[in-house]
Amino acid sequence: MRDVMEAAAGILIAFLFYTLFRKISVSLSESLNFFTLAVILIGLMKGEMAGAFMGMACGLIVDSFSLGIFGISGLANTLTGYLAGYISRKVNVIPFLRNLVFIGIMASLELAVWMGMSALIFGEGIHFGKGLIFLQPVFTAIVGSLLFLGIRKFRAQHEK
Amino acid sequence: MSQIQSERRKQLVLAGLLFFQLVLISLQVPRGEESSYFEKGIFFIFSPVQRGIHALFEKMGSVWTRYVDLRSVEKQNRDMKDELFRLRQENIQLRNGLEKFTDKQAIARILSDLRQSYLFAAVIGADASNLYKSVIIDKGSRDGLTNSMAVVDKYGNLVGRTINPVSLGEATVQLLTDDNSGISVYSKDHRVVGVLAGDGKSGTCWFKYVQATNTDLAVGEELITSSLDRIFPAGIRAGRVVSIVTDNSLFKKIAVRPELDLADLNFVAVLTQRLDTLF
């Protein structure tokens, strides 16, 4: 039950930041994907199953607020959430630099799957936000790894 | 349960989730007008959250406007008084003009209908994956909104039309810059008729189906809606021609800059009644 509540809180926080950033600056919101960030973090902390379900929930929310095909973001995020949980169980991605690279790779994977599926279904070019979309994995990795570090430190202090 | 069985079970769940979403995708290809109940359900649940966040943000903004930025109020007040004076004069002239054609009772009815034909709405969100496709507004079916109603900005320029999903208090507006949008328009000076479609990527639109042999159309010409599509009333400003290319194809390649300014799109007006049916 606690895991579900944490995931729901994660979705709500991601949604809040997504809406706020859209209001502040469109460029800012295009260069940082809060939903993917929430999915990767849940995958990292709770494992592949939680990551996959979180990915599906977040992806379908993104799809329902877009005129694109319903399910593309859901598919990309489900895969990302599962792989984030699975790989983090096999490889140690706790150290900061490794974590930064790992989140960057996972965010790139999500973007690649989303772009690939969109190009396959629409059969034409997709919106790149004047190239800002390619900065998404970089910014997501930086914010994600800092957030992960913060959560770890907070938990360590809390346990003491 | 052994480690291998646990792994296999997880992979099966993943395969199930992916399969479910592939089915969702395949149900919509080729894309239709109607969104699924599942998609509508998610929109119904989360659009009030977006509305709440927008309201909170607006409140914070209004605190700033009220208490910190009072310096500009006097100028704004003066400008608005000038604007009010101008609009009153325009109103008197239009009423006088109208009286020449119809009796007073008919005028009263037309003006009453006209007031009820606009519904003002605030833009509370943008498209989650592509800025140039759609926006979310804070009025929905409870306010009388339905699918395919024309939407204009505060200057009267064309924004797009309402499209599903429309929830009780929120609605989606398909922008004219969306690549699936098609609006019947004509050029103001030379009356060249065509279809205005978005490119969905850069905010530019294309004026389609103008024959390569046509020599009338010029760069800078204004495009306005023609109402031939039976969605958008005639006479709304849509965009301006920025380039015309003629190659070996049957039609010209005409790029159009929409009048709509996405950066300034905070409020819109939804035309709940076709204005051309009032007169």
Interface residues (C-beta under 8 A of the other chain):
Chain A: L12 F15 L16 Y18 T19 L20 R22 K23 V26 E30 E48 M49 A52 F53 M56 G59 L60 I61 V62 D63 S64 F65 S66 L67 G68 I69 F70 G71 I72 S73 G74 L75 T78 L79 Y82 W114 M117 I121 E124 G125 I126 H127 F128 G129
Chain B: K10 V13 L14 L17 L18 Q21 L22 L24 I25 Q28 V29 R31 S35 S36 F38 E39 I42 F43 F46 V49 Q50 I53 H54 F57 G125 A126 D127 A128 S129 N130 L131 Y132 K133 S134 I136 I163 P165 T172 Q174 D178 D179 N180 G200 K201 L262 A263
